[in-house]
């Protein structure tokens, strides 16, 4: 049986993506909870970024993860409470703090990377099952919408059909 919103088509893509995210997050959270470090799924990407890119400010982390400064700070606080990162002074600017992995954080990042290798295989099998490389498609869709947002696409379709849209986006 189809879900009510499955019948409405692409205009409810955002809702469907949120639902997909929820399924991915639920499974990822369970897999991460089974690791010795018992990490919440929302901080895994932060650990991986710090491992590969080195110490970073909270603003740099927010930008890298495409989240608000407040959300990045909450995730950093989680890692600090779990004793996986520490704040250190920036050697180039003593007014600025950097977030740096400690030894436990590096071990946790290694655990996450090992899990990511297994997750990659699981997702590749899923993509084969559904006959779509969802990862590549999502990246392409995000880039296309960054280049030309959906509100402009709606406006152009409305203009070509000589329909006055309920919204009038500006360029």
Secondary structure, DSSP 8 states (H G I E B T S, - for coil): ---GGGGSGGGGHHHHHHHHHHHHHHHHHHHHHTSTT---HHHHHHHHHHHHH--B-HHHHHHHHT--HHHHHHHHHHHHHTTSEEEEEETTEEEEEEEEE-HHHHHHHHHHHHHHHHHHHHHHHHHHHHTS-HHHHHHHHHHHHHHS-HHHHHHHHHHHTT---S-----
